[in-house]
Amino acid sequence: MLSRPRRNRQSAAIRGLTTETHLNVQHLVFPLFVLEGANIRSEIRSLPGIFRFSPDNLLREIDECMNLGLRNFIVFPAVSDALKDQTATYSYAPENFYLRLAHEIKKRFPECCLISDVAMDPYSSDGHDGLVRNGEIVNDETLPILAQMSLAQAEAGFDMLGPSDMMDGRVGFIRQALDEKGFTKTGILAYTAKYASAFYGPFRDALDSAPKSGDKKTYQMNPANKSEALLEADLDAAEGADMLMVKPALHYLDVIHLLKENYQLPIAAYHVSGECAMLRAACNNGWLDFERAMPETLLSIRRAGADVILTYFAREFAERFPNGI
């Protein structure tokens, strides 16, 4: 045999020379949950190892992560029902604890990349990502609310905004609003192909943000569709998105690869709460080895084409693999 592929696998040194895909902490974004209060560090029962923090403890968590070399964070607010209304007015209120926290994070850690969540559901009494009128999630009336929310977040210091709502036209509407107010440096991480997935359960537990009625299938994508992701990506790219994201990640590796092959923009993937919870449960039961299964899982997302991975395992990866894999 002239060709023996095993020759390139015979030692760790040679395997290192022929490694095609690399994963480092710089590729990871750590999702964090914050709620109003003090001295709170509450574990999410359906997502073991992940916590809801009060602002003081979240600042400590970020400090510890920064010392590990992890410097990219996306923060989600858990808002009490008393602050929610139909039009999500608390999302841009000056007293919003989420906005005050963002300002403090950037003041203490100016070198971090801080990403926001732009959607109505954390602040909406209806629990939907858009405005509800007579039982319908209306698109165009939602856009000014998202723009006002985005301007408040940009003013608070977020480096990049994450419109997760899946309303048509929202990336262009937000980009125009930001530019008109001088926030030309504030980026947009578009949730381009966000599917109506069964794997968001622990996230909704963390934020208590499940819809009060109906579901999200009229605005989140059909899990059966792949070509439709190209349409969404065309629109987001044309409207000024700086990155395109697929959510979930592990169950949509083909969609990640499709976008990577067709667009010059960086491709992000959200390794969502349900995907992480499944792996954690299997490892906690002794069925899988976390030290091996966790990095292999993240590597598969990277190999599919993700330049950026949002994952609840980001801190643990940074602790275990400071030099990457």
C-alpha positions as CSV (number, residue, x, y, z in Angstrom):
1,M,0.0,0.0,0.0
2,L,1.4,3.4,-1.0
3,S,-1.1,5.3,1.0
4,R,-1.3,4.5,4.8
5,P,-3.3,7.2,6.6
6,R,-2.2,5.7,9.9
7,R,1.3,7.1,9.4
8,N,-0.1,10.5,10.2
9,R,-1.6,9.2,13.4
10,Q,1.2,7.3,14.9
11,S,2.4,9.8,17.6
12,A,1.0,12.8,19.4
13,A,3.6,15.0,17.7
14,I,2.5,13.9,14.2
15,R,-1.2,14.1,15.1
16,G,-0.5,17.7,16.3
17,L,1.1,18.5,12.9
18,T,-2.0,17.2,11.0
19,T,-4.7,18.6,13.2
20,E,-7.3,20.4,11.0
21,T,-9.5,22.2,13.6
22,H,-8.4,24.1,16.7
23,L,-10.5,25.4,19.5
24,N,-9.3,28.1,22.0
25,V,-11.0,30.0,24.7
26,Q,-11.0,33.1,22.5
27,H,-13.6,31.4,20.3
28,L,-16.0,31.0,23.2
29,V,-18.8,33.2,24.7
30,F,-20.1,32.5,28.2
31,P,-23.8,33.1,28.7
32,L,-24.6,34.6,32.1
33,F,-27.9,35.2,34.0
34,V,-28.5,38.2,36.2
35,L,-31.3,39.1,38.5
36,E,-31.9,42.1,40.8
37,G,-30.7,41.8,44.4
38,A,-27.5,41.3,46.3
39,N,-25.4,38.3,47.3
40,I,-27.4,35.8,45.1
41,R,-25.8,32.8,43.5
42,S,-28.7,30.5,42.7
43,E,-28.0,27.3,40.7
44,I,-30.5,26.5,37.9
45,R,-31.9,23.1,38.7
46,S,-32.4,22.1,35.1
47,L,-28.9,23.3,34.1
48,P,-26.5,22.1,36.9
49,G,-23.3,24.1,37.3
50,I,-24.9,27.3,35.9
51,F,-26.2,30.0,38.2
52,R,-28.4,33.1,38.3
53,F,-26.3,35.9,39.9
54,S,-27.1,39.2,41.5
55,P,-25.0,42.0,40.0
56,D,-22.4,41.9,42.7
57,N,-21.7,38.2,42.3
58,L,-21.9,38.4,38.5
59,L,-19.1,41.0,38.6
60,R,-17.0,38.5,40.7
61,E,-17.8,35.7,38.2
62,I,-16.6,37.9,35.3
63,D,-13.5,38.8,37.2
64,E,-12.7,35.1,37.7
65,C,-13.4,34.3,34.1
66,M,-11.2,37.1,32.9
67,N,-8.3,35.7,35.0
68,L,-8.8,32.4,33.1
69,G,-8.5,34.2,29.7
70,L,-12.2,34.1,29.0
71,R,-13.3,37.6,28.0
72,N,-16.5,37.2,25.9
73,F,-19.9,37.3,27.7
74,I,-23.5,37.5,26.8
75,V,-25.8,38.5,29.7
76,F,-29.5,37.7,30.1
77,P,-31.7,39.4,32.6
78,A,-34.2,37.6,34.8
79,V,-36.9,40.3,35.4
80,S,-39.6,40.1,38.1
81,D,-43.2,39.9,36.9
82,A,-43.9,43.2,38.6
83,L,-41.6,45.0,36.1
84,K,-43.2,43.4,33.0
85,D,-45.8,44.9,30.8
86,Q,-47.2,44.3,27.3
87,T,-44.8,46.7,25.6
88,A,-41.6,45.9,27.6
89,T,-41.1,49.5,28.8
90,Y,-38.7,48.3,31.5
91,S,-36.3,47.2,28.8
92,Y,-35.2,50.8,28.2
93,A,-36.0,52.3,31.6
94,P,-33.2,54.4,33.1
95,E,-33.5,52.4,36.4
96,N,-33.1,49.0,34.6
97,F,-30.7,46.9,36.6
98,Y,-29.5,45.1,33.5
99,L,-28.4,48.4,31.9
100,R,-26.8,49.7,35.1
101,L,-24.9,46.4,35.3
102,A,-23.6,46.7,31.7
103,H,-22.2,50.1,32.5
104,E,-20.4,48.8,35.6
105,I,-19.0,45.7,33.7
106,K,-17.5,47.9,31.0
107,K,-16.1,50.3,33.6
108,R,-14.4,47.5,35.5
109,F,-13.5,45.3,32.5
110,P,-13.1,47.5,29.5
111,E,-11.2,44.8,27.6
112,C,-14.1,42.3,27.7
113,C,-16.6,41.8,24.9
114,L,-20.1,42.3,26.3
115,I,-23.1,41.1,24.3
116,S,-26.7,41.9,25.0
117,D,-30.0,40.2,24.4
118,V,-32.5,42.2,22.3
119,A,-36.0,40.7,22.6
120,M,-39.2,41.5,24.4
121,D,-39.7,38.2,26.2
122,P,-37.7,39.0,29.4
123,Y,-39.7,42.1,29.9
124,S,-43.1,41.2,28.4
125,S,-46.1,40.2,30.4
126,D,-47.0,38.0,27.5
127,G,-43.7,36.2,27.4
128,H,-43.2,36.5,23.7
129,D,-40.3,38.0,21.7
130,G,-42.6,40.4,19.9
131,L,-45.7,42.5,20.7
132,V,-48.9,40.6,21.1
133,R,-52.1,42.1,19.6
134,N,-55.3,40.1,19.9
135,G,-53.3,36.9,20.2
136,E,-51.0,37.6,17.3
137,I,-47.3,38.4,17.5
138,V,-47.2,41.5,15.3
139,N,-44.0,42.2,13.4
140,D,-43.8,45.9,12.4
141,E,-45.1,47.3,15.7
142,T,-42.4,45.4,17.5
143,L,-39.5,47.0,15.6
144,P,-39.6,50.4,17.3
145,I,-39.6,48.7,20.7
146,L,-36.6,46.7,19.8
147,A,-34.8,49.8,18.5
148,Q,-35.5,51.7,21.7
149,M,-34.2,48.8,23.7
150,S,-31.1,48.6,21.5
151,L,-30.3,52.2,21.9
152,A,-30.5,51.9,25.7
153,Q,-28.2,48.9,25.6
154,A,-25.7,50.7,23.3
155,E,-25.7,53.7,25.6
156,A,-25.1,51.4,28.6
157,G,-21.9,50.1,27.0
158,F,-22.7,46.8,25.3
159,D,-20.1,46.1,22.6
160,M,-22.5,44.0,20.5
161,L,-26.3,43.6,20.5
162,G,-27.9,40.2,20.1
163,P,-31.4,40.5,18.5
164,S,-32.9,37.1,19.4
165,D,-36.5,37.9,18.5
166,M,-36.7,36.8,14.9
167,M,-38.9,39.6,13.7
168,D,-38.6,40.4,10.0
169,G,-36.5,43.4,9.3
170,R,-35.3,44.0,12.8
171,V,-31.5,44.0,12.0
172,G,-31.9,46.8,9.5
173,F,-34.2,48.8,11.8
174,I,-31.8,48.5,14.7
175,R,-28.8,49.3,12.6
176,Q,-30.4,52.4,11.3
177,A,-31.4,53.5,14.8
178,L,-27.9,52.9,16.1
179,D,-26.2,54.8,13.3
180,E,-28.5,57.8,13.5
181,K,-27.6,58.2,17.2
182,G,-23.9,57.8,16.6
183,F,-23.4,54.2,17.8
184,T,-21.6,53.2,14.6
185,K,-19.1,51.0,16.5
186,T,-21.8,48.9,18.3
187,G,-22.0,45.5,16.5
188,I,-25.0,43.3,15.8
189,L,-24.8,39.5,16.4
190,A,-27.9,38.5,14.5
191,Y,-29.8,35.4,15.6
192,T,-30.1,34.5,11.9
193,A,-31.3,30.9,12.0
194,K,-33.0,30.5,15.4
195,Y,-35.2,27.4,15.4
196,A,-38.4,26.7,17.3
197,S,-36.5,24.1,19.2
198,A,-37.4,21.8,22.1
199,F,-33.9,22.4,23.6
200,Y,-34.5,25.8,25.3
201,G,-36.2,24.5,28.4
202,P,-33.5,25.2,31.0
203,F,-32.9,28.7,29.6
204,R,-36.6,29.5,30.1
205,D,-36.4,28.1,33.6
206,A,-33.5,30.5,34.3
207,L,-35.4,33.6,33.1
208,D,-39.0,32.5,33.8
209,S,-39.7,33.7,30.2
210,A,-41.9,31.0,28.7
211,P,-44.9,32.3,26.7
212,K,-48.0,32.8,28.7
213,S,-50.0,31.4,25.8
214,G,-49.3,29.8,22.4
215,D,-45.8,29.1,21.1
216,K,-43.0,30.8,19.1
217,K,-43.5,28.9,15.8
218,T,-44.8,31.9,13.8
219,Y,-41.4,33.7,14.2
220,Q,-38.8,31.0,15.1
221,M,-37.8,28.7,12.2
222,N,-39.2,25.3,11.4
223,P,-36.6,22.6,12.5
224,A,-37.3,20.8,9.2
225,N,-35.9,23.6,7.1
226,K,-32.4,24.3,6.0
227,S,-32.6,26.4,2.8
228,E,-34.7,28.9,4.6
229,A,-31.6,29.7,6.7
230,L,-30.0,31.1,3.5
231,L,-32.9,33.5,3.1
232,E,-32.6,34.7,6.7
233,A,-28.8,35.1,6.3
234,D,-29.2,37.1,3.0
235,L,-31.5,39.5,4.8
236,D,-29.4,39.9,7.9
237,A,-26.2,40.4,6.0
238,A,-27.9,43.0,3.7
239,E,-29.3,44.8,6.7
240,G,-26.0,45.3,8.4
241,A,-25.4,42.3,10.7
242,D,-21.8,41.8,11.8
243,M,-22.1,38.1,12.7
244,L,-24.7,35.5,11.8
245,M,-25.8,32.9,14.4
246,V,-27.4,29.5,14.3
247,K,-29.3,28.4,17.4
248,P,-29.3,25.6,18.6
249,A,-25.8,24.4,17.6
250,L,-25.3,20.7,18.1
251,H,-28.6,19.6,16.4
252,Y,-28.0,22.0,13.5
253,L,-24.4,21.4,12.5
254,D,-25.5,21.1,8.9
255,V,-26.9,24.7,9.0
256,I,-23.8,26.0,10.6
257,H,-21.8,24.5,7.8
258,L,-24.2,25.8,5.2
259,L,-23.8,29.4,6.4
260,K,-20.0,29.1,6.7
261,E,-19.8,27.9,3.1
262,N,-21.9,30.8,1.8
263,Y,-21.0,33.9,3.7
264,Q,-17.9,35.9,4.5
265,L,-19.3,37.2,7.8
266,P,-18.2,35.3,11.0
267,I,-20.6,32.5,11.9
268,A,-21.6,32.0,15.5
269,A,-23.4,29.0,17.1
270,Y,-25.4,28.9,20.3
271,H,-24.8,25.6,22.2
272,V,-28.1,25.9,24.0
273,S,-29.1,25.0,27.5
274,G,-30.9,21.7,26.6
275,E,-27.9,20.5,24.7
276,C,-25.6,21.2,27.5
277,A,-28.0,19.8,30.1
278,M,-28.2,16.5,28.3
279,L,-24.4,16.1,28.3
280,R,-24.2,17.1,31.9
281,A,-26.8,14.6,32.9
282,A,-25.1,11.8,31.0
283,C,-21.8,12.6,32.7
284,N,-23.3,13.0,36.1
285,N,-24.8,9.5,35.7
286,G,-21.4,8.1,34.8
287,W,-22.5,7.2,31.2
288,L,-20.0,9.6,29.6
289,D,-16.7,11.2,30.7
290,F,-17.1,15.0,30.9
291,E,-13.4,15.6,30.5
292,R,-13.5,14.0,27.0
293,A,-17.1,14.5,25.9
294,M,-17.3,18.3,26.6
295,P,-14.3,19.3,24.4
296,E,-15.3,16.8,21.7
297,T,-18.7,18.4,21.6
298,L,-17.4,21.9,21.3
299,L,-14.9,20.8,18.7
300,S,-17.6,19.4,16.5
301,I,-19.4,22.7,16.5
302,R,-16.2,24.5,15.6
303,R,-15.4,21.9,12.9
304,A,-18.8,22.4,11.3
305,G,-17.8,26.0,10.7
306,A,-18.5,28.1,13.8
307,D,-16.1,30.9,14.3
308,V,-17.8,31.8,17.6
309,I,-19.4,29.4,20.1
310,L,-21.8,30.4,22.8
311,T,-21.7,27.7,25.4
312,Y,-22.5,27.2,29.1
313,F,-19.2,25.1,29.2
314,A,-17.0,28.1,28.4
315,R,-15.7,28.6,31.9
316,E,-15.0,24.9,32.4
317,F,-13.2,24.7,29.0
318,A,-11.0,27.7,30.1
319,E,-10.2,26.0,33.3
320,R,-9.3,22.6,31.8
321,F,-7.8,23.7,28.5
322,P,-6.0,27.1,29.0
323,N,-3.9,26.5,25.8
324,G,-6.8,25.2,23.8
325,I,-7.2,21.9,21.9
